[in-house]
Amino acid sequence: MKKVLISICLFLGFTTASNAQAAPAKTKPAKVAKMTKAKTATTADAKTTTTKPAAGPLKKDGTPDKRFKANKEAKPAAGPLKKDGTPDMRYKANKDAAKPKS
């Protein structure tokens, strides 16, 4: 009797474990809206928004791919820099430059 109970428990355990590893049902991804305008990158100024064409490769949705150096915007530091070239956040000038403009 003991062997029968153990075999039933093992059978149920393996059945549940195999069902738990089943792949979830795949759903169709939402369609990406195609851009009707020219592919451009936007940059925000203090008062106005200007558009400029992307200098490097674009992603499928038309936005600039930030993995490439040509698409990254260099922001000059307003104050002193550390030895590695990053802004020193101990100074107010660098803190103000890092705040998002609203």
N, C-alpha and C positions, 0 to 999 in steps of 0.2 A: 504494500500500500504506500509505503514511503517513497519508493521509486516512481510510482505512478504520479504522486503529487509533485515530486521534484521535476519530472519530465513535463508535466502540464505547466508548471511555473516557468520553466525554461522556454517552452514553446510560446507562451504568452509574452514573456519578456523580449524574445527575439522578434516577435511579430510587432510589438509596440515600437521597438527600436528601429525597425526597418521602415515603419510608417512615418516616424518622426523625421527621417532623413529624406523624405520625398521632396522633390523640387517644387517650389510654389508655382502656381499658375501664372503664366506670362501674360502681362497686359500690354496693349499697344501703347507706345509712348505718344505723348501729345505732339501734334505736328507743330513744327516751328514756323512761325509766320515769316514769310519772305519779305525782305526789305524792298520797297519800291523805289526808294531814293538811292543815290549813289552811296557807296560804302564810305562812311566818314567816321572819324573819331571826334568826340566832343570834349572840350576842356572848358572848365568854368573859370571865368574871371571874377573879379570882385563885384561888378555890376551886371555884366552881360555874359551870354553864353555864345561862344564862337565855335565854328566847326572847321576842322582841317582834315585833309585826307590822311589816312593812316600811312605811315612811312614804310612799314614792314608787312609781313603776312597777316591775313585775317582768319578768324575762326569761321566755322560753317554758318553761324548766324550773322556774320558780317561785322562783328566787333573786333577791334585789334587784339591780336594774341600777345599778351603781356609777357610771355616767356622770352620774347625776342627783344634785344637791346634797342632796336630801332623804334619800337612801340612804347618803350618806357619813357616817362617824362622825368627829366632831372630837375629836382627842386633845390635851388641853391640855399644854403644855410644863411639865416639872417645874422647869426652871431658866431661865437667861437666854435671851433671844431675840436674833436678828440684826435688822438694820434692816428686812429684808424680811418679818419675822414668823416665820421658821422657827427651830427650836431650834438653839442654838449648841452643836455637838457637841464643843467643847473642854472643856466642863464635865461632871463626873461625873454630876450629876443627870440631864442629858439623855441621857447614854450608857446609864444604867441604865433609863430609861424606854423607850428604843428596843429594848432586848433583849427577845426573845420569852420569855414566861413559860412555864415547863415544869412 
